[in-house]
Amino acid sequence: MLEPTLEFVNCPDAQGSHRMAYWQWGEPASSHVVLCVHGLTRQGRDFDVLAQALCQRAADTGQSLRVVCPDVVGRGQSDWLKDPSGYQIPFYAADMLALLQQLQPGTLDWLGTSMGGLIGMVVAGLPEAPAFAKVRRLVLNDVGPVIEWQALQRIGQYLGKTGAFATEQLAADALWAVASSFGPHTPAQWLALTRPMLKPLGDGSGRLTLHYDPALAEPFKAVTPESAAQGEALLWQAYDQITASTLLVRGADSDLLSPGTARAMTQRGPQARLLEFAGVGHAPTFVAPDQVQAVVSFLLE
């Protein structure tokens, strides 16, 4: 399958409901679902290369597989929230449970990059999760319960500034200026990752802007060192309750997931297996063949 199908799920919220989009690869009826959840300002098409590799390996080995890559609310093809205070991890986790209730997987694996990993920790750490939300294997991509404060400050410098760009290439250049920590990419790879990040500005100029709701920045700006510490305690509690087989992927130069936190994650809770990629910061994109192979092997072999 060269292109995914675009599907939707209705998710309840305090204002009634909102619609979350998701990109579906592979066999639509398969009971084995790999859910790939993106980072803070990204969207579900980030996983195109990985999803195709997973589907190809499944086909080659006679396995049935469905890969589902949501656009978390406020991003991509999903609705924007009327109340920006809903742009927080507990609400995202509730949306994923609504999605999983619709998908009804018999076997569920989860890959979460950064924010998507935090959502995954919450869902996989639910002590009495419904059967459709029981995570078998969990990949946490460059994230843990402790998020380094300087990384939050770095992200806060660009979050919400969606810009206006005359061309895709100019947008790609601007995104690279804040995302070079993703590690080496060819110009073609980076342009492919950039295209789904863009949408028409809508002013008749033909210019492009980033795909997400600038109001994502509002709850982010409200985070203090004190509230972050409270969040860490809750995330460690969730992490310690995870029973899924867990792979922790870390960019060796990451400023968000410290070596100390990564080590602690190998020693408590699910005792994650740690895999680091040299020359990469926050966060690996699963475009490079060695990164793809690591995840495909962990999930399907």
C-alpha positions, 0 to 999 in steps of 0.5 A: 500500500503506497498511501494510507486511508484517512479515517475519523473518530468522534471523541467526547469533550466538555463542549460535546465532541470533536473529530480526530483524524487517523491514517490507516495502513495495511489490512483494515480488518486486521486485529493486530494494530500498531498505533503510532502517535506523533510529537507535540507539533507533528502529525500522523504522516510522520510515520509513512516510512515506518508504516510501509516497512511494518506492512511490508514485513508483515506481508513478507512473513504472512502476518496480518497488520494494521498501522494506525497513525492519528493526528492528535486533536489540534493537528493535521486533519483533526478538529481544533478545540474550542477550549485550548485547555484541552490540549493536555496529555490526560485529554489526549489519552482519553481520545486514544481510548475512544479511537481504540474502542472504535478499532477494537484491536485484538493485539495492540502495540504502541509507538509514541514519539515524545508527546506520543510516548507520554500518551502511551505511558498513560494508556499502557499504565492504566491498571484496569484498561479495557481489553482493547487498550491492553498494550502488548509492546511499547516503543517510547521514542526519546521520552520518559517521565522526566522531561528536562526543563531546558528542552521545554524552554527550547520548545516554547520558543517556537511553539505556536508560531505557525508562520507563512511560507511562499513555498514548501522548500522555504517552509522546510528550511524554516522547520529544519532550523528548529528540528536539526536535532532530528539527525541527518536527513537528505533534502528529499527525506526532509521535504517529504516530512515537511509536506504534511506539516503544511496547509494553505494559509487561506488568505488567497495569497497561495502561501502556506502555514503550519498545520496545527492550532497556535493555541497549543501553546497556551497550556504549554506556557502555563507549565511551571517547574512545580507543575512539571514536577507534579506531572513527573510524579504521575508519569512515574506512577504510570510507568511503574504500572506498565506491563508491556514489553518496552523498548526505549529509543533515545537520541544520544544527543537528546536534550529532552530525555537525559541519560539518567532518566533513561537508565532509571527506566531500564531499572524500574517498571517494565525495565525497558530495553534501551537503544541509543542512536548516535548523531541524533538528538530529540528525536529519531524520525524512523526514516533512517534504515537502522531506526526503522529496522530496530522498531520493525524487529521489536514489534514483529519478530 
